[in-house]
Amino acid sequence: MKELVTKMAEALVDSPAEITVHEVQGEQVTVFELRVAPGDLGKIIGKQGRNARSMRTILGAAGMKLNRRFTLEILE
């Protein structure tokens, strides 16, 4: 799942080398903390949050297959 978040982010940003994804495991939920270059933050979020919402939807759908909850946090 970490690779999925990384690949989605790489497709959106100008500098994919600066992408970091940190995975925080919990009992019920796995949180992915995504950090990108400051200039790419707007591209990850998208207009009115559409890109971020889409990434979260894809994670939710993938989590249903694995019987696990995944959330995405976009950090500055």
Buried (B, 14 or more C-beta within 10 A) or exposed (E): BEEBBBEBBEEBBEEBEEBEBEEEEEEEEBBBBBBBBEEBBEBBBBEEEEBBEEBBEBBEEBBEEEEEBBBBEBEE
